[in-house]
């Protein structure tokens, strides 16, 4: 009598899987990352996003701070130089009124009272300007300063130091640390040279229309 497969236990054992589990015909997927590696990759991605957002936030904060400071500076400048347009040319009208009177006219009685009143009004107006940071430049007898004066003519005069302001055609004005308008002057030449002095901090040069007004209002060479 021959043996059947059921009668051969050794053959059955040989056919069984090595792990003792039944063979279902399915295999485990290959090449799949484990949970720990996936979590680390996700954490790295989130940290990168956080760093980028933090950088953007800091940049936005710095920009807003710059805008705030710039607005504060503009506010201060507006308050400091608000009188600029008002000061330009207004004070000159007093001098024009005083000089319009011919030199040979007798200045007595009501005419003298009128001139005195104009002079007092001019002085009061200049005091108001000075309280608001505006100062008149009337440099007759001073040494020419290119930061404050504009020479429209030279005049030979060996009796005074070269560069001395002999005549002021038009007074200038400064406002705080800026030149509102340079003084239009006649400068001496031919005399002894002025001694050199240590450089001093000067107001800013005239800007734009201020310089144009000075050229249009003064005498030309």
C-alpha positions in Angstrom: 0.0 0.0 0.0 1.4 3.4 -1.1 1.6 6.6 1.1 -0.8 9.5 0.4 0.2 13.2 0.9 -1.7 13.2 4.2 0.3 10.3 5.4 3.5 12.1 4.8 3.9 14.8 7.7 7.4 15.7 6.6 6.2 16.9 3.2 3.4 19.0 4.8 6.0 20.7 7.1 8.2 21.5 4.2 5.3 23.2 2.4 4.3 25.4 5.4 5.7 29.0 5.6 8.8 29.4 7.8 7.1 32.0 10.2 4.3 29.6 10.9 1.6 31.9 9.3 -0.5 30.7 6.4 0.6 31.8 3.0 -2.0 34.2 1.6 -0.1 35.0 -1.6 0.4 38.7 -0.7 3.8 40.4 -0.1 4.8 43.4 2.0 5.2 46.7 0.1 8.8 47.7 -0.5 10.4 51.2 -0.3 7.8 52.9 2.0 9.3 55.5 4.5 8.6 54.7 8.1 6.4 57.0 10.3 9.4 58.6 12.1 11.1 59.8 8.9 7.9 61.3 7.6 7.3 63.2 10.9 10.9 64.6 10.7 10.4 65.8 7.2 7.1 67.5 8.1 8.7 69.2 11.1 11.5 70.6 8.9 9.0 71.9 6.4 7.0 73.7 9.2 10.1 75.1 10.7 11.1 76.5 7.3 7.7 78.1 6.9 7.9 79.6 10.4 11.3 81.1 9.7 10.1 82.7 6.4 7.0 84.2 8.1 9.1 85.5 11.0 11.5 87.2 8.6 8.6 88.8 6.7 7.1 90.0 10.0 10.4 91.6 11.1 10.9 93.3 7.7 7.3 94.7 7.8 7.9 95.9 11.4 11.1 97.7 10.3 9.4 99.3 7.3 6.6 100.5 9.5 9.1 102.0 12.0 10.9 103.8 9.2 7.6 105.2 7.9 6.7 106.4 11.4 10.1 108.1 11.9 9.9 109.7 8.5 6.4 111.1 9.2 7.6 112.5 12.5 10.6 114.2 10.8 8.2 115.7 8.2 5.9 116.9 10.9 8.8 118.6 12.7 10.1 120.2 9.5 6.6 121.4 8.6 6.2 123.1 11.9 9.8 124.5 11.8 9.7 125.9 8.2 6.0 126.7 7.9 6.8 130.4 7.9 9.1 130.1 4.9 6.7 131.2 2.2 5.3 134.0 4.4 8.8 135.4 5.1 9.9 135.5 1.5 9.6 138.9 0.0 7.3 140.4 2.7 10.0 142.1 4.7 11.5 143.6 1.5 8.3 145.6 1.0 9.1 147.7 4.1 12.5 148.6 2.7 11.1 149.3 -0.7 8.6 151.7 0.9 11.3 153.5 2.8 13.6 153.8 -0.2 10.9 154.9 -2.6 11.0 158.4 -1.2 13.4 160.6 -3.1 16.4 161.7 -1.1 15.8 165.4 -1.7 12.3 165.4 -0.2 12.1 167.1 3.2 11.2 164.5 5.8 9.3 166.6 8.3 5.9 166.7 9.8 3.4 164.0 8.7 5.8 162.5 6.2 8.4 161.9 8.9 5.6 160.4 11.1 4.7 158.0 8.3 8.3 157.0 7.8 8.7 156.4 11.5 5.5 154.3 11.5 6.8 152.2 8.6 10.1 151.7 10.4 8.5 150.6 13.6 6.2 148.2 11.7 9.3 146.7 10.0 11.1 146.2 13.2 8.1 144.5 14.8 7.7 142.3 11.8 11.4 141.3 12.0 11.0 140.5 15.7 8.0 138.2 14.8 10.2 136.5 12.2 13.0 136.0 14.6 10.8 134.5 17.2 9.9 131.9 14.5 13.5 131.1 13.6 13.9 133.6 10.7 16.9 135.9 10.9 17.8 138.8 8.5 21.2 138.8 6.9 22.5 142.4 6.5 26.3 141.9 6.2 27.6 145.4 5.3 31.1 145.7 6.6 31.5 141.9 7.0 33.8 139.6 5.1 32.0 137.8 2.2 30.7 134.4 3.1 29.7 132.3 0.0 27.3 130.3 2.2 25.3 133.4 3.2 26.0 136.0 0.5 25.8 136.3 -3.2 28.2 138.7 -4.8 26.7 140.5 -7.8 29.5 143.0 -8.2 33.1 143.7 -7.2 34.4 147.2 -6.5 38.0 148.3 -6.3 38.8 149.6 -2.8 42.3 149.1 -1.6 41.5 150.8 1.8 39.5 147.8 3.1 40.2 144.1 3.3 39.6 142.3 0.1 36.2 140.5 0.2 34.6 143.1 2.5 30.9 143.7 1.8 30.7 147.3 0.8 27.0 147.5 -0.1 23.9 145.3 0.4 21.6 145.4 -2.6 19.1 143.0 -1.0 19.1 141.6 2.5 19.1 137.8 2.9 17.4 135.5 5.4 18.1 132.3 7.2 15.5 130.0 8.8 16.8 127.7 11.5 19.7 125.9 9.8 18.8 126.8 6.2 19.5 129.8 4.0 16.1 131.1 2.9 17.7 133.6 0.6 21.3 134.8 0.3 22.1 138.5 0.7 22.9 140.2 -2.7 26.1 142.2 -2.1 28.9 144.3 -3.6 32.3 143.0 -2.6 35.6 145.0 -2.3 38.7 144.0 -4.2 42.3 145.2 -4.4 42.9 145.5 -0.6 44.9 143.3 1.8 43.8 139.7 2.1 41.6 138.7 5.0 43.3 136.3 7.5 42.1 132.7 7.2 39.8 131.4 9.9 38.9 127.9 11.0 36.0 126.6 9.0 32.6 126.9 10.8 29.5 124.9 10.3 27.3 126.8 7.8 23.6 126.7 7.1 22.4 124.7 4.1 22.7 126.3 0.7 19.6 128.0 -0.7 17.1 125.5 -2.3 15.3 125.7 -5.6 13.0 128.7 -5.9 14.7 130.5 -3.1 17.8 130.9 -5.2 15.7 131.8 -8.2 13.9 134.5 -6.3 17.3 135.9 -5.2 18.6 136.1 -8.8 15.4 137.7 -10.1 15.2 140.2 -7.2 18.8 141.4 -7.1 21.1 143.4 -9.3 23.0 141.6 -12.1 26.7 141.9 -12.9 
